[in-house]
């Protein structure tokens, strides 16, 4: 009875949160914190590395920054979809979210493969740990993005993607 008596005073929810949205958003926020920490480590390594080692560090760092721009945009699209005021507002945002998730899956896969297979000559062995840390982070993010993309495909038709 108390619930029904208080119901008119509760704020109205506007977004169309779907199963998994909160989990995906939480995971992306956690990965953003990990990426920021890794970026700080990269910048410190670059600053302190001899000039002959900097190319490799910049090359690897570029995979973090290039991929992370796309992940941030994906997170923004997810937040926008939760803030939509109506289904008609939400539908194009969810379509963009699905498409961005598909692109981010491809981008992360490309970055991970590049970090594993295409390593510049003169790679300093004492900096291999940062390459592994970055590949691990990007792989974890890709798992989340894969789930997010799959969830969006339930609501917005998907074609076979990367």
C-alpha positions as CSV (number, residue, x, y, z in Angstrom):
1,X,0.0,0.0,0.0
2,X,2.8,2.4,0.9
3,X,4.3,1.9,-2.6
4,X,1.1,2.8,-4.3
5,X,0.6,5.8,-2.0
6,X,4.1,7.1,-2.8
7,X,4.1,6.3,-6.5
8,X,2.7,9.7,-7.7
9,X,5.6,11.5,-6.0
10,X,8.4,9.5,-7.6
11,X,10.3,11.1,-10.5
12,X,9.4,10.1,-13.9
13,X,12.0,8.0,-15.8
14,X,12.6,9.2,-19.3
15,X,15.3,6.9,-20.7
16,X,14.6,3.4,-22.1
17,X,17.2,1.5,-20.2
18,X,17.4,-2.0,-21.5
19,X,18.9,-5.1,-20.0
20,X,22.6,-4.8,-19.8
21,X,22.8,-1.0,-20.4
22,X,23.8,-0.2,-16.8
23,X,26.4,-3.0,-16.8
24,X,27.9,-1.9,-20.1
25,X,28.0,1.7,-19.0
26,X,29.7,0.7,-15.7
27,X,32.2,-1.5,-17.4
28,X,33.1,1.2,-20.0
29,X,33.6,3.7,-17.1
30,X,35.9,1.2,-15.3
31,X,37.9,0.7,-18.5
32,X,38.1,4.4,-19.0
33,X,39.8,4.6,-15.6
34,X,42.2,1.8,-16.6
35,X,42.9,3.5,-19.9
36,X,43.7,6.8,-18.1
37,X,46.1,5.0,-15.8
38,X,47.8,3.3,-18.8
39,X,48.0,6.6,-20.6
40,X,49.8,8.2,-17.7
41,X,52.3,5.2,-17.6
42,X,52.8,5.6,-21.4
43,X,53.6,9.3,-21.1
44,X,56.0,8.7,-18.3
45,X,57.8,6.0,-20.2
46,X,58.0,8.2,-23.3
47,X,59.3,11.1,-21.4
48,X,62.0,9.0,-19.7
49,X,62.9,6.7,-22.7
50,X,66.0,7.2,-24.8
51,X,65.2,8.7,-28.2
52,X,65.8,5.4,-30.0
53,X,63.0,3.7,-27.9
54,X,60.4,6.5,-28.3
55,X,59.2,5.5,-31.7
56,X,58.0,2.1,-30.4
57,X,56.4,3.7,-27.4
58,X,54.6,6.3,-29.5
59,X,53.5,3.6,-32.0
60,X,52.0,1.6,-29.2
61,X,50.5,4.6,-27.4
62,X,48.8,5.5,-30.7
63,X,46.9,2.3,-30.6
64,X,45.5,3.3,-27.1
65,X,44.5,6.8,-28.1
66,X,43.1,5.9,-31.5
67,X,41.0,3.1,-30.2
68,X,39.9,5.0,-27.1
69,X,38.4,7.9,-29.0
70,X,36.0,5.4,-30.6
71,X,35.2,3.8,-27.2
72,X,34.4,7.2,-25.7
73,X,32.1,8.0,-28.6
74,X,30.3,4.6,-28.0
75,X,30.0,5.4,-24.3
76,X,28.5,8.8,-25.2
77,X,25.9,7.1,-27.5
78,X,25.0,4.7,-24.8
79,X,24.4,7.6,-22.3
80,X,22.4,9.5,-24.9
81,X,20.2,6.4,-25.5
82,X,19.4,6.3,-21.8
83,X,18.5,10.0,-21.8
84,X,16.0,9.7,-24.7
85,X,12.7,11.2,-23.9
86,X,10.6,8.9,-26.1
87,X,10.9,5.8,-28.3
88,X,10.9,7.9,-31.4
89,X,13.9,9.9,-30.0
90,X,15.6,6.8,-28.8
91,X,15.4,4.7,-32.0
92,X,17.9,6.7,-34.2
93,X,20.2,6.9,-31.2
94,X,20.1,3.1,-30.6
95,X,20.7,2.6,-34.4
96,X,23.8,4.8,-34.1
97,X,24.8,3.0,-30.9
98,X,24.6,-0.3,-32.7
99,X,26.6,1.0,-35.7
100,X,29.2,2.5,-33.5
101,X,29.5,-0.7,-31.4
102,X,30.1,-2.6,-34.7
103,X,32.8,-0.1,-35.7
104,X,34.5,-0.2,-32.3
105,X,34.5,-4.0,-32.4
106,X,36.4,-3.8,-35.7
107,X,38.7,-1.0,-34.4
108,X,39.6,-2.9,-31.3
109,X,40.2,-6.1,-33.2
110,X,42.5,-4.3,-35.7
111,X,44.4,-2.7,-32.8
112,X,44.8,-5.9,-30.9
113,X,46.0,-7.8,-34.1
114,X,48.4,-5.0,-35.0
115,X,49.9,-5.0,-31.5
116,X,50.4,-8.8,-31.7
117,X,51.6,-9.1,-35.2
118,X,53.1,-5.9,-36.5
119,X,55.8,-4.7,-34.2
120,X,58.2,-2.0,-35.3
121,X,61.9,-2.9,-35.6
122,X,64.0,-1.8,-32.6
123,X,61.3,-2.6,-30.1
124,X,62.9,-2.3,-26.7
125,X,62.4,-5.6,-24.8
126,X,62.1,-3.8,-21.5
127,X,58.9,-2.1,-22.7
128,X,57.0,-5.3,-23.8
129,X,55.0,-5.2,-20.6
130,X,53.1,-2.1,-21.7
131,X,52.3,-3.7,-25.1
132,X,50.8,-6.7,-23.2
133,X,48.9,-4.4,-20.8
134,X,47.4,-2.5,-23.7
135,X,46.4,-5.7,-25.5
136,X,44.8,-7.0,-22.4
137,X,42.8,-3.8,-21.8
138,X,41.7,-3.6,-25.4
139,X,40.7,-7.3,-25.3
140,X,38.6,-6.8,-22.2
141,X,36.9,-3.7,-23.7
142,X,36.2,-5.7,-26.9
143,X,34.4,-8.3,-24.8
144,X,32.1,-5.7,-23.4
145,X,31.6,-4.1,-26.7
146,X,30.8,-7.5,-28.3
147,X,28.1,-8.0,-25.6
148,X,26.8,-4.4,-26.1
149,X,26.6,-4.9,-29.9
150,X,24.8,-8.3,-29.4
151,X,22.3,-6.7,-27.0
152,X,21.6,-3.9,-29.5
153,X,21.0,-6.5,-32.3
154,X,18.1,-7.8,-30.3
155,X,16.3,-4.5,-30.7
156,X,17.8,-3.2,-34.0
157,X,18.4,-5.6,-36.8
158,X,22.1,-6.4,-37.3
159,X,24.0,-8.0,-40.2
160,X,27.0,-10.2,-39.7
161,X,29.8,-7.9,-38.7
162,X,33.4,-8.1,-37.6
